[in-house]
Amino acid sequence: MFRSVRHMIYDLIEWRSQILSGTLPQDELKELKKKVTAKIDYGNRILDLDLVVRDEDGNILDPEQTSTISLFRAHEIASKQVEERLQEEKSQKQNIDINRQAKFAATPSFALFVNLKNVVCKIGEDAEVLMSLYDPLESKFISENYLVRWSSCGLPKDIDRLHNLRAVFTDLGSKDLKREKISFVCQIVRVGRMELRDNNTRKLTSGLRRPFGVAGTSGVH
């Protein structure tokens, strides 16, 4: 309700500035005033406020100068217009919901949850652990990498994420389910010296990324 009223107020502020600018032709000004009064009546209706009866130009009818029958008929017309607007809004919302449901049913989405417990691999230096999904028949990766930086001490570099290394591979649709095989691949990249046995301080390097190992499942469904 708050969002609906906020949008209506924004529209009214914009239309008011256009009316006060004095640059609109008479026919556009008349149509804009009708839009303003229709928006106000609609807002009053959804907020359970009193319905204001108006003439054809959107001016409020004066009960001192308008007969009871004319006021009643104007009230009927205004109520009917507001109800039609409510039904139209309801119909549009239902159509949007139906379209969303149909689209979701036509393109189902699935996800794969991964929880990294430990990296049992003697590396000797810092490393990067990359996990991704791979299609062995097409020889290509079908997802982005989930990256975890692993320290030489055998713990995550970000110690705050210990026991909380989780990732979700999302948007796996019907096309992915039709693949004959999907492999889960883990790559390890060593970050440090060019050679682990390089003990010569004059040749010592650091921060180099070197492929160290790879592992993968034979295929998952």
C-alpha positions in Angstrom: 0.0 0.0 0.0 2.8 2.4 0.9 4.6 1.8 -2.4 1.4 2.3 -4.4 0.6 5.6 -2.7 4.2 6.7 -3.0 4.1 6.1 -6.8 0.8 8.0 -7.1 2.2 11.0 -5.1 5.3 11.1 -7.4 2.9 11.2 -10.5 0.8 13.9 -9.0 3.9 16.0 -8.2 5.1 15.6 -11.7 1.7 16.5 -13.3 1.3 19.5 -11.0 4.6 20.9 -12.1 3.5 20.5 -15.7 0.2 22.3 -15.1 1.9 25.1 -13.3 4.5 25.6 -16.0 1.8 27.1 -18.3 3.3 25.6 -21.4 0.7 23.0 -22.2 -1.9 23.5 -24.9 -5.5 23.7 -23.8 -6.4 20.2 -25.0 -3.4 18.6 -23.3 -4.0 20.6 -20.2 -7.6 19.4 -20.1 -6.5 15.7 -20.5 -3.9 16.1 -17.8 -6.4 17.5 -15.3 -8.6 14.5 -16.0 -5.6 12.2 -15.3 -4.9 14.1 -12.0 -8.5 13.9 -10.8 -8.8 10.2 -11.8 -5.6 9.5 -9.9 -6.8 11.3 -6.8 -10.2 9.5 -6.9 -8.4 6.2 -7.3 -6.1 6.9 -4.4 -9.0 7.9 -2.1 -10.7 4.7 -3.0 -7.9 2.3 -2.1 -7.3 4.3 1.1 -11.0 4.1 2.0 -11.4 7.8 2.0 -14.5 9.8 0.8 -15.3 9.8 -2.9 -15.3 13.4 -4.3 -17.9 13.9 -7.1 -16.9 16.1 -10.0 -18.2 17.5 -13.2 -16.9 16.6 -16.7 -14.0 19.0 -16.3 -12.9 17.5 -13.0 -14.1 20.4 -10.9 -15.7 19.5 -7.5 -19.5 19.8 -7.6 -21.0 22.3 -5.1 -23.9 20.7 -3.2 -25.4 24.1 -2.7 -25.8 24.7 -6.4 -26.3 21.1 -7.7 -29.5 19.1 -7.3 -29.6 16.0 -5.3 -30.4 13.8 -8.3 -27.4 15.3 -10.2 -25.1 14.6 -7.3 -26.4 11.1 -7.0 -25.8 10.4 -10.7 -22.4 12.0 -10.6 -21.6 9.8 -7.6 -22.7 6.7 -9.5 -20.5 7.6 -12.5 -17.5 8.3 -10.3 -17.9 5.1 -8.4 -18.3 3.1 -11.6 -15.1 4.6 -13.1 -13.1 3.9 -9.9 -14.4 0.3 -9.8 -13.5 -0.2 -13.4 -10.0 1.1 -12.7 -9.7 -1.3 -9.7 -10.8 -4.2 -11.9 -8.3 -3.2 -14.6 -5.5 -3.1 -12.1 -6.5 -6.4 -10.7 -6.7 -8.0 -14.1 -3.3 -6.6 -15.1 -1.8 -8.0 -11.9 -3.3 -11.4 -12.5 -2.0 -11.4 -16.1 1.5 -10.5 -14.8 1.4 -13.3 -12.3 0.2 -15.8 -14.9 2.9 -14.8 -17.3 5.5 -15.1 -14.6 4.3 -18.6 -13.6 4.2 -19.7 -17.3 7.7 -18.4 -17.9 9.0 -20.1 -14.8 7.4 -23.3 -15.7 8.8 -23.1 -19.3 12.3 -22.4 -18.0 12.8 -24.2 -14.7 15.9 -23.3 -12.8 18.0 -25.5 -10.6 21.0 -24.9 -8.3 24.0 -26.9 -6.9 25.1 -26.2 -3.4 28.7 -26.8 -2.5 30.2 -26.8 1.0 34.1 -26.9 1.2 35.2 -28.7 4.3 39.0 -29.0 3.8 41.7 -29.2 1.2 43.7 -32.3 1.8 46.7 -31.6 -0.4 50.3 -30.9 0.6 51.2 -27.7 -1.3 53.9 -26.0 0.7 52.8 -22.5 -0.2 49.7 -20.4 -0.5 47.2 -21.6 -3.1 44.0 -20.7 -4.9 41.3 -23.4 -5.1 38.9 -23.0 -8.0 35.7 -25.0 -8.3 33.5 -25.1 -11.4 31.1 -27.2 -13.5 32.4 -28.7 -16.7 30.9 -30.5 -19.7 33.4 -33.2 -20.6 31.6 -34.0 -24.0 31.8 -30.4 -25.2 35.1 -29.8 -23.4 34.1 -26.5 -21.8 33.2 -25.0 -18.5 29.6 -24.2 -18.0 29.8 -22.0 -14.9 32.0 -19.4 -13.3 34.7 -20.3 -10.8 34.1 -20.4 -7.0 37.5 -19.2 -5.6 38.9 -20.0 -2.2 42.3 -18.7 -1.2 44.2 -21.3 0.9 47.2 -20.5 3.0 50.4 -22.6 3.4 49.3 -23.4 7.0 46.4 -25.5 5.7 43.7 -23.0 6.5 41.7 -20.5 4.5 43.4 -17.1 4.0 40.3 -15.5 5.3 40.2 -17.2 8.7 36.8 -15.7 9.4 35.3 -17.9 6.8 36.6 -21.1 8.4 33.8 -23.8 8.3 31.7 -21.3 6.2 33.0 -21.9 2.7 29.8 -22.3 0.8 28.7 -21.6 -2.8 25.6 -22.1 -4.9 25.9 -22.6 -8.7 22.6 -21.2 -9.9 20.5 -20.9 -13.1 21.0 -24.5 -14.1 18.1 -24.9 -16.6 16.6 -27.7 -18.6 19.4 -27.4 -21.1 21.9 -28.3 -18.5 19.8 -31.2 -17.2 19.8 -32.6 -20.8 23.6 -32.8 -20.8 24.8 -36.4 -20.8 27.5 -35.6 -18.2 28.4 -32.7 -15.9 31.7 -32.9 -14.0 32.6 -31.0 -10.9 36.2 -29.8 -11.3 38.5 -28.5 -8.7 41.7 -26.8 -9.8 44.6 -25.8 -7.5 46.9 -23.0 -8.4 50.1 -22.5 -6.3 51.0 -18.9 -5.5 54.7 -18.3 -4.6 58.1 -19.2 -6.0 58.8 -20.5 -9.5 60.2 -23.7 -8.0 59.4 -25.1 -4.6 63.0 -26.3 -4.2 64.4 -22.9 -5.1 66.3 -21.9 -1.9 68.7 -19.5 -3.6 67.8 -16.1 -2.1 69.2 -14.3 -5.1 66.8 -16.2 -7.4 63.9 -16.2 -5.0 60.7 -15.1 -6.5 57.2 -14.7 -5.0 53.6 -14.2 -6.0 53.8 -16.3 -9.2 50.7 -18.4 -10.0 51.6 -21.9 -11.1 49.2 -24.8 -11.9 49.6 -27.4 -9.2 46.8 -30.0 -9.4 43.3 -30.8 -10.6 40.6 -33.2 -9.6 37.1 -33.8 -10.8 34.1 -36.2 -10.7 33.4 -38.6 -13.5 30.0 -37.0 -14.0 27.0 -35.9 -12.0 23.3 -35.5 -12.8 
